[in-house]
Amino acid sequence: MEQDKSYDRAMNMALRLLSIRARSVKEIRTKLTDKGVDGAVLEKVIEKLLDLNYLDEAEFAGQWTRHLAFNLLYGNRRIEASLREKGIPDEIIRKAISDNREELGEKAALRRVLNKKIKGLEAGNLDRKQRARLARMLAGRGFSTSLIYEVLRNTQEDNE
């Protein structure tokens, strides 16, 4: 009886979390553990959610990657780190990134961010300090250094 109550309570908590947004198994496990759900009940809830397809690592990775790549314009490194933090396996991460990058490539995303940041300025007129600041910001968004400098160099050459 007590086991059923704690299972129902844990299941309701998990469903509430999933109603807000899709989550990974690791996220659900962490949230429920933080709320005091014991191991056996926790595993039973996760198993049930997996059976119902409410938890699907590949689907979650695809949605999360799309959000980070299209809405926030993050680079692949930042997306990969975010998914890894959420407990997604590497092969699923690689597939999610490659699937989403077919529509908006990483270089195109970097150019969009760059254009937003230098809006109203001529890219060719940026001094060394401004370019360094832009490069640090872009690196923080998860773009590789080589890609950043390639795009910055091309942007500067286009405006000369």
SVG drawing of the C-alpha trace seen along z (x, -y; Angstrom):
<svg xmlns="http://www.w3.org/2000/svg" viewBox="-2 -51 46 53">
<polyline fill="none" stroke="black" stroke-width="0.4" points="0.0,0.0 2.7,-2.5 4.8,-1.3 1.8,-2.1 1.4,-5.6 5.1,-6.4 5.0,-5.0 1.9,-7.1 3.5,-10.2 6.8,-9.6 4.9,-9.0 2.9,-12.2 6.1,-14.1 7.7,-12.6 4.7,-13.3 4.6,-16.9 8.2,-17.3 7.6,-15.8 4.5,-18.1 6.8,-21.1 9.4,-19.8 10.9,-16.5 13.6,-15.2 16.3,-12.6 16.3,-9.6 19.2,-11.1 17.3,-14.3 14.2,-12.4 16.3,-10.2 18.1,-13.2 14.9,-15.3 13.1,-12.4 16.1,-11.4 16.4,-15.0 12.7,-14.9 13.4,-11.8 12.1,-9.0 13.8,-5.7 15.7,-3.6 13.3,-0.7 10.3,-3.1 12.5,-5.3 13.5,-2.5 9.9,-1.2 8.8,-4.7 11.5,-5.1 10.8,-1.6 7.1,-2.5 7.9,-5.9 10.2,-4.1 7.5,-1.5 5.0,-4.3 7.6,-6.0 7.4,-9.1 11.1,-8.9 13.1,-8.5 16.7,-9.5 17.0,-9.8 13.8,-11.9 14.9,-14.1 18.3,-14.6 16.8,-15.6 14.5,-18.1 17.1,-19.6 19.6,-19.8 17.1,-21.6 16.3,-24.1 20.0,-24.9 21.0,-25.0 18.1,-27.0 16.7,-29.0 19.8,-29.8 22.3,-29.5 24.8,-27.4 27.8,-25.7 28.2,-21.9 30.6,-21.9 28.1,-23.6 25.3,-21.3 27.4,-18.2 28.4,-19.3 24.7,-20.0 23.5,-16.6 26.4,-14.8 25.5,-16.6 22.0,-15.2 23.3,-11.7 22.8,-11.1 25.2,-8.5 27.7,-9.8 26.3,-7.9 22.9,-9.5 24.5,-12.9 26.4,-12.6 23.2,-11.6 21.1,-14.4 23.7,-17.0 24.2,-15.8 20.5,-15.5 19.8,-19.0 22.8,-20.5 21.5,-19.4 19.0,-22.3 21.2,-25.0 24.9,-24.3 27.2,-25.3 28.9,-28.0 25.6,-29.5 24.6,-29.6 27.9,-31.3 27.3,-33.9 23.8,-34.6 25.2,-35.2 28.0,-37.3 25.6,-39.4 23.4,-40.1 26.4,-41.2 27.9,-43.5 24.6,-44.8 25.2,-48.4 28.9,-48.1 31.1,-47.3 32.9,-44.1 35.9,-45.3 36.2,-48.2 36.4,-46.1 39.7,-46.5 41.7,-43.7 40.2,-44.1 36.6,-44.0 37.4,-40.9 39.0,-39.2 35.9,-40.0 33.6,-38.5 35.8,-35.4 35.6,-34.8 31.8,-35.2 31.5,-32.8 33.8,-30.3 31.5,-30.5 28.6,-29.6 30.4,-26.4 31.9,-27.2 35.4,-25.9 38.2,-28.4 39.2,-27.5 35.6,-28.1 35.4,-31.4 38.6,-32.7 37.6,-31.5 34.3,-33.3 35.8,-36.4 38.6,-36.5 36.1,-36.0 33.8,-38.7 36.6,-41.1 37.8,-40.3 34.2,-40.7 34.0,-44.2 37.4,-45.4"/>
</svg>
